[in-house]
Structure formats: structure tokens, C-alpha cells
Amino acid sequence: MCELSKLPNIGAVLEQQLLQVGIDSPEKLAEIGSKQAWLRIRAMDSSACYNRLCALEGAIEGIRWHALSTAIKKELLDFYKSF
């Protein structure tokens, strides 16, 4: 395990997926952003869902994804629905 698993919402499976797409630190995740990280994961795993996108955003913000603001959840949902 690496530092990614210490972030909220990042379990073993999501950590492995992040590592597989070249994201190996919390700093790199924050730099890339949740949307681009999700797109990279989606390219290798078509089951990547809205909840995973929210989990990534929550991890960047340091909170459980359920606590994301309504505005951010809506923005992420709109982004997700565009695919």
C-alpha cells in the first residue's frame, strides 16, 4: 500500500487502479484532478461509475464523498452523464 490508501474513499481496488494509470501519490491525484483521473480509470475499466468519480473528488478534498457539496455533486454528475 502507498499514501493513496490513507486518503478518504480510497480502498485497495481504487488504489490499484490509480497506480495502474500512473497516479502514485495524493499530490499527483490533486494535480491531475478527479475528472481526468476518472477518465484514465474509465479507459481501462468501463464499470467506473459516478460514485467512483465522487470518491476521487472527496479524496482530493480530504472528505468522505457523501460530504461533497451539492454543487460539486451536480457538476460531477453532469460530467459523468456526458460519457
N, C-alpha and C positions, 0 to 999 in steps of 0.2 A: 504494500500500500504506500501511497505517497501523500503529499499535502492535500490533494484534491478531496480525499475521503474525509478530511476534517471539516470540510465546508458543509453547511446545511444542505439537505436534499441529495447529496452525492453518496450513493451507495456503491457497492462493489461493481455492479454491472455498468452503471453510468460512468464510473471512474475508468473502467476498462475501455469503454467506447471513446471517452475523451482522449485517453492515451493513444488509442489506435488512430485518431485523426490529428495527432500531433499537438494536443493540448496537455501539457505535463505539469502545469503549476497554476495556482489561483491567479497569479499575475497575468499569465498568458490567457486564461479564460476571460478575465476582465478586459484585457486589451482587444481580444477578438470579439467579445460580446456574445450575448445569449443567442441572438438570431443566427449569426454566422456559425457559431459552434453547433447549433441545432441543424443547420443546413449540412454541415460536414457529416454529422452523425446520420442524418436522414439519407444521405447519399449511399451509406453502407447498410442502413437498417430502415427499410421502408415502414416499419411499425413505429418509428419515432412519432410520438403524439404531442398534443398540446400540453399535457401535464409535464412532459419532459422538457419542453421549451420553458415553461414556468419554473420548473426545478432549476434550470440553468440560470435564469434571471435571479431567482431567490438566492442561489449560491453566490452569485456576484454581489448581491446586496447584503449578504450575510444574514438572511432571514429564511424561515420556512416559506415555501412558495404560497401557502394559503394566506399569508400575511401581506402579500403584494397588494398595492393599491388597486382599486377598481379600474382606474385609468390605465395603469400598466397592464393589467389582465386583459382589458379590452384591446389595447394596442397589440399585445401578443396574440390574441385570438384572431384579430383581423389579419395579422401577418400569417398565422397558421392556415387560415382559411384560403389564403391566396395560393396555396400549393395543393 
